[in-house]
Amino acid sequence: MRTLLLAAAAALTAGAAYAQAPAAGSTTPTADGPDPNEMICRRVQDSGSRLNASRICMTRQQWIDYQREQRADTERSQNRRAAPR
C-alpha cells in the first residue's frame, strides 16, 4: 500500500512539473520557429574511421547551411558524367 502511495505521489509531482510554463529566456521554439543563433554541438564521425569522432559546434543556421552544402556536393558528384572511353 505504501509503495502504491509513493508511486502515485511521484506521478503527480512529475505531471505537475511537466505542466509548468517554460521559464522566460529559455530556448524554446517561438511562433517564428527555433532560434537560428542557438549553438548546437554534434559528434561527427571522421571519414575512414569507425572509432574517431569530432565534436563540432555551430549555430542552427550554420548547421542548415552545412547540410545543404553537403547535399549539393553529393548530388553534384552523383550527376557528374563519367569521361567517355
N, C-alpha and C positions, 0 to 999 in steps of 0.2 A: 504494500500500500504506500509506504514511504517513497519507494522508487518511482511509483506512478505519479505521486505529487511532485517530486523533483523533476521528472521529465516534463510534466505539464507546465511547471514554473519556467523551465528553461525554454520551452517552445514559446510561451507568452513573451518572455523577455526578448528572445531573438526576433519575434514578429514585431514587437514594438520598436526595436532598434532599426529594423528594416524599413518601417513605415515613416520614420522621421524624414523631414525635408533636408536636402543637402545643404551643407554649410556654404555661406557666402564666400565667393572667391574660389570655389572648387573648380576643377577642370572637367565638369560635366558638359555634354553637348548642349548647345542652345538651340533656339529655333532656326538659326542660320547654319547650324551644323557644328561639327567639332572644331576646336581651336586649331588653326593651321600653324601656329607658332609653338604648339606643345612639343616638348622634346620627347622623343621615343627612342629607346635603345633596344637593339635586336642583336641576337647572336647569328652571325652569318658564317656558313661553312666555307672554309678555304678550299679553293679548287685543287683537286688532286689528293685530298686527304679526308679520311673519314673522321679523324680524331681532332684535328685542329679547327678551331672556330674563333672568329674575331668578334668582339663586341663593337658595334658601330652605333653611334648616337647622331641623329639628325632630327630636324623638325618634321612635323607631319607632312607639310608641303614638300620638303626636300625628299621624303620617302616616296611620295606620289610621283614626283618628277623622276626620281631614280628608277622606279619600277616602269614608268612609261618609256624611259630611255632604254632600259634593258629589253623590254618587249619589242621596241622598234629595231634594235640591233639584231635580235633573234629573227624577227620577220625578214629583215634585210638579208641576212646570211642565208636563210632558207629559200628566199625567192631569187637569189643570185644564180644566174645560169652558169652551168659548167662550160669551160672552154671547149670548143669543138676539137676533135682529134683528127 
